Amino acid sequence: MRILVAEDDTISRTLLERTLQRAGYSVIAVENGAQAVAELIKQDAPRLALLDWVMPEMDGVEVCREIRRRKEQAYTYLILLSSRESKGDIVAGLESGADDYLTKPFDLDELKARLRTGHRILELEDHLVEARESMRFQATHDLLTSLWNRGVIVELMSHEIMRSRRERSCTAVMMCDIDHFKSVNDQFGHAVGDDVLREVARRLHNSVRSYDMVGRYGGEEFLVALNKCDPGSAVSRAENLRSIIGGRPVQTANKPVTVTISIGLALSTEFAECTIEELMHEADMALYAAKAAGRNCVGVAQPGGIRSHIEEQPKETQILTP
């Protein structure tokens, strides 16, 4: 593990550096507090630090306070070194953000033992962060496809639509459904069905801009929100997604499977007075119209009704091929 040593006395700094290197540490040695802070705020900063209390520019206590102020960084285990032995000094050092306190002269074996304790605490911290991030991911993402789950995609889309209405821009809402998906499970099994869902999700995600949103709405249905979308290009954007899904077979673990999608499209500018739920309902009704029109096409919701947008396509793209 890498460790920072901040000590203004050259002899003490050299002794610490050599001792820690023999103990297996990779050592970065500096001679004042300002240099210590500069090293500890780097992207790949050491996670362990030995800080002398009395140093030029910034003392060890000031370094501790500065590092603890930067809460966005990974946790750094800080040990203060000082010849001050009073209870008041120890309390002041620990309250500044130090994790441990050693008085000079200190026993090198005791220092190594305390560093091992710091190492264990950092490992525990990393495990806790990893567990927290895993729980956060599971709470916000669909575990099969890794897309946003239904609750999150609807919430994000709702915020985006409200923002677009304030800014008088357009959000395109698309309900996408895999055609004849039940037949995929029936003919090839649910494992192949899962492969199809993952690949369709991947293609949808990779076919939109970084600031657009894609989520799994449920089953074989996906919700796509195109932010700041030009209303005149919304249908072509939907057709592009449809052609990307149906343009080539999905390579599953067993065999390639050709699938297509139907899309229901609704524009926030066309339904400016509708609630978010009503706008999603319009997109859903457009999806049903696309399916009724023969699937593998785009249904467009309009205030006066729904029209189907069907481009010429080979008939075989509308059926499953084993």
C-alpha positions in Angstrom: 0.0 0.0 0.0 1.1 3.5 -0.8 1.7 5.9 2.2 2.5 9.6 2.5 5.0 10.8 5.0 5.0 14.5 5.8 7.9 15.5 8.1 10.0 18.7 7.9 13.0 17.2 9.7 15.2 15.6 7.1 16.7 12.9 9.3 13.3 11.8 10.7 11.7 11.8 7.3 14.5 9.6 5.8 14.4 7.2 8.7 10.6 6.8 8.4 10.8 6.5 4.6 13.4 3.6 4.8 11.6 1.9 7.7 8.3 1.9 5.8 9.9 0.7 2.6 11.4 -2.3 4.4 7.9 -3.0 5.7 6.6 -3.2 2.2 5.1 0.2 1.7 5.5 2.5 -1.3 6.4 5.8 0.3 5.8 9.4 -0.9 7.8 11.8 1.3 7.2 15.5 1.6 8.6 18.2 3.9 5.7 20.5 4.6 1.9 20.5 5.1 1.1 22.3 1.8 2.9 19.6 -0.2 1.1 16.9 1.9 -2.3 18.4 0.9 -1.3 18.6 -2.7 -0.4 14.9 -2.7 -3.5 13.8 -0.8 -6.0 15.5 -3.1 -4.7 13.9 -6.2 -6.8 11.4 -8.2 -4.5 8.5 -7.2 -3.6 9.8 -3.7 -2.2 7.5 -1.0 -4.9 6.3 1.4 -2.5 6.3 4.5 -0.7 9.3 5.8 1.8 10.0 8.6 1.7 13.7 9.4 4.1 15.6 11.7 2.2 18.1 13.8 4.7 20.9 13.5 5.5 21.7 9.8 6.0 24.8 7.7 3.2 26.4 5.7 0.5 24.1 7.1 0.8 22.0 10.3 -0.5 18.5 10.7 -3.8 19.6 12.3 -4.5 22.0 9.4 -3.8 19.2 6.9 -6.3 16.9 8.7 -9.0 19.6 8.6 -8.4 20.3 4.9 -8.6 16.7 3.9 -11.7 16.0 6.0 -13.3 19.1 4.4 -13.1 17.4 1.0 -15.8 14.8 1.6 -16.1 13.8 -2.1 -12.7 12.0 -1.9 -12.1 8.4 -0.9 -11.4 8.1 2.8 -7.7 8.7 3.9 -6.5 7.3 7.2 -4.5 10.0 8.9 -2.0 9.5 11.8 -0.6 12.5 13.6 3.0 12.4 14.9 4.0 14.8 17.7 6.1 15.3 20.8 3.1 16.8 22.6 1.8 14.4 25.2 -1.0 16.3 27.0 -4.5 15.0 26.9 -5.6 18.3 25.5 -3.2 18.1 22.5 -4.3 14.5 21.8 -8.0 15.5 21.8 -7.3 18.5 19.6 -5.4 16.3 17.1 -8.2 13.7 17.0 -10.9 16.3 16.7 -9.2 17.9 13.7 -9.9 14.7 11.8 -6.9 12.5 12.6 -7.7 8.8 13.0 -4.8 8.1 15.3 -2.1 9.9 17.3 1.5 8.8 18.2 3.8 10.7 20.5 7.5 11.1 19.7 9.8 9.2 20.1 7.6 6.3 19.1 8.3 2.6 18.8 8.6 1.4 15.2 6.8 -1.9 15.9 3.9 0.1 17.4 3.8 2.3 14.3 3.6 -0.7 12.0 0.9 -2.2 14.1 -1.2 1.0 13.9 -0.6 1.2 10.2 -2.0 -2.3 9.8 -5.0 -1.2 11.8 -5.4 1.7 9.4 -5.1 -0.7 6.5 -7.9 -2.9 7.9 -10.2 0.1 8.4 -9.6 1.2 4.8 -10.5 -2.2 3.5 -13.7 -2.2 5.6 -14.5 1.3 4.2 -14.0 0.1 0.7 -16.3 -2.9 1.3 -19.0 -0.6 2.7 -18.7 1.7 -0.3 -18.9 -1.2 -2.6 -22.0 -2.6 -0.8 -23.7 0.8 -0.8 -23.1 1.3 -4.5 -24.3 -2.2 -5.2 -27.5 -1.5 -3.3 -28.0 1.8 -5.0 -27.6 0.1 -8.4 -30.1 -2.6 -7.5 -32.6 0.0 -6.3 -32.4 2.1 -9.5 -31.6 -0.4 -12.3 -33.2 -3.4 -13.9 -31.0 -6.3 -13.0 -31.4 -8.2 -16.2 -30.7 -5.4 -18.7 -28.9 -2.9 -16.5 -31.2 -0.2 -17.8 -33.0 2.2 -15.5 -35.9 0.4 -13.8 -39.5 1.4 -14.3 -39.8 3.7 -11.2 -36.6 5.6 -12.0 -37.1 6.0 -15.8 -40.6 7.4 -15.2 -39.4 9.8 -12.6 -36.5 11.0 -14.7 -38.7 11.4 -17.7 -41.2 13.3 -15.7 -38.6 15.8 -14.6 -37.3 16.1 -18.2 -40.8 16.8 -19.6 -41.5 19.5 -16.9 -38.1 21.1 -17.8 -38.8 21.0 -21.5 -42.2 22.7 -21.0 -40.5 25.5 -19.0 -37.9 25.9 -21.8 -40.4 25.4 -24.6 -38.4 22.5 -26.0 -39.7 19.0 -27.0 -39.3 15.6 -25.3 -40.1 12.6 -27.4 -41.6 9.7 -25.5 -41.4 6.2 -27.0 -43.0 3.0 -25.8 -41.1 0.1 -27.4 -42.4 -3.5 -27.4 -40.6 -6.6 -28.7 -43.0 -8.2 -31.3 -44.1 -11.8 -30.6 -41.8 -12.0 -27.6 -43.8 -14.8 -26.1 -43.0 -16.9 -29.1 -39.3 -16.4 -28.4 -39.7 -17.9 -24.9 -42.0 -20.7 -26.2 -39.8 -21.7 -29.1 -36.3 -21.2 -27.7 -36.7 -21.1 -23.9 -36.5 -18.3 -21.3 -32.7 -18.3 -21.3 -32.7 -17.2 -25.0 -35.5 -14.8 -24.2 -33.2 -13.2 -21.6 -30.5 -12.9 -24.2 -32.9 -11.2 -26.5 -34.0 -8.7 -23.8 -30.4 -7.9 -22.9 -29.4 -7.4 -26.5 -32.4 -5.2 -27.4 -31.7 -3.1 -24.3 -28.0 -2.8 -25.3 -28.9 -1.7 -28.9 -31.5 0.9 -27.6 -29.0 2.3 -25.1 -26.2 2.5 -27.6 -28.5 4.2 -30.3 -29.5 7.3 -28.3 -27.5 10.3 -27.1 -25.8 10.3 -23.8 -28.4 12.7 -22.3 -31.4 10.7 -23.6 -32.9 8.0 -21.3 -33.8 4.4 -21.8 -35.4 2.2 -19.2 -37.1 -1.2 -19.0 -40.8 -0.5 -18.4 -41.8 -4.1 -17.8 -41.6 -7.5 -19.4 -40.6 -6.9 -23.1 -41.5 -3.2 -23.0 -39.0 -0.4 -22.9 -39.4 3.4 -22.4 -37.2 5.8 -24.3 -37.2 9.6 -23.7 -35.3 11.8 -26.2 -34.5 15.1 -24.6 -34.5 18.3 -26.6 -35.7 16.4 -29.6 -36.5 18.2 -32.9 -40.2 17.4 -33.4 -39.6 17.2 -37.2 -37.1 14.4 -36.7 -38.8 12.4 -34.0 -40.4 9.9 -36.4 -37.1 9.3 -38.2 -35.4 8.8 -34.8 -38.0 6.2 -33.9 -37.6 4.5 -37.3 -33.9 4.4 -36.7 -34.4 2.5 -33.4 -36.8 0.1 -35.1 -34.3 -0.6 -37.9 -31.4 -1.1 -35.5 -33.4 -3.8 -33.6 -34.7 -5.6 -36.6 -31.8 -5.0 -38.9 -29.8 -8.0 -37.8 -30.4 -11.2 -35.7 -29.7 -11.3 -32.0 -26.8 -13.7 -31.4 -28.0 -15.8 -28.4 -26.2 -18.7 -26.6 -28.1 -21.2 -28.8 -28.7 -19.7 -32.2 -29.4 -16.3 -33.9 -33.0 -15.0 -33.5 -34.5 -12.2 -35.5 -36.8 -9.9 -33.6 -38.5 -6.7 -34.4 -40.1 -3.9 -32.2 -43.2 -1.8 -32.4 -43.0 1.8 -31.2 -45.6 4.2 -29.9 -44.4 7.8 -30.1 -45.8 10.9 -28.4 -44.3 14.4 -28.3 -44.6 16.7 -25.3 -45.2 19.7 -27.6 -48.3 18.0 -29.1 -49.8 17.4 -25.7 -48.8 20.5 -23.8 -51.8 20.4 -21.6 -51.6 16.8 -20.6 -50.2 15.4 -17.4 -47.2 13.2 -17.5 -49.4 10.1 -17.0 -51.7 11.2 -19.9 -48.7 11.7 -22.2 -47.4 8.2 -21.4 -50.9 6.9 -22.0 -50.9 8.5 -25.4 -47.6 6.8 -26.2 -49.0 3.5 -25.0 -52.1 3.9 -27.2 -49.8 4.7 -30.2 -47.9 1.5 -29.4 -51.2 -0.6 -29.5 -52.1 1.1 -32.8 -48.7 0.1 -34.2 -49.2 -3.5 -33.2 -52.7 -3.5 -34.6 -51.3 -2.1 -37.9 -49.1 -5.3 -38.3 -46.2 -4.7 -35.8 -42.7 -3.7 -36.7 -43.8 -0.1 -37.3 -44.2 3.2 -35.5 -47.5 4.6 -34.2 -47.6 8.4 -33.7 -49.9 9.9 -31.2 -51.6 13.1 -32.3 -54.3 15.2 -30.5 -56.8 14.3 -33.2 -56.0 10.5 -33.1 -53.2 8.2 -33.9 -51.5 7.5 -37.3 -49.3 4.6 -38.2 -46.0 5.3 -39.8 -45.0 2.2 -41.8 -41.9 2.1 -44.0 -41.6 -0.5 -46.7 -39.9 -3.6 -45.3 -39.3 -7.2 -46.2 -42.2 -9.4 -44.9 -39.7 -11.8 -43.3 -38.6 -9.2 -40.8 -42.0 -9.4 -39.2 -41.7 -13.1 -38.2 -39.3 -15.0 -36.0 -36.7 -17.1 -37.8 -35.0 -20.0 -35.8 
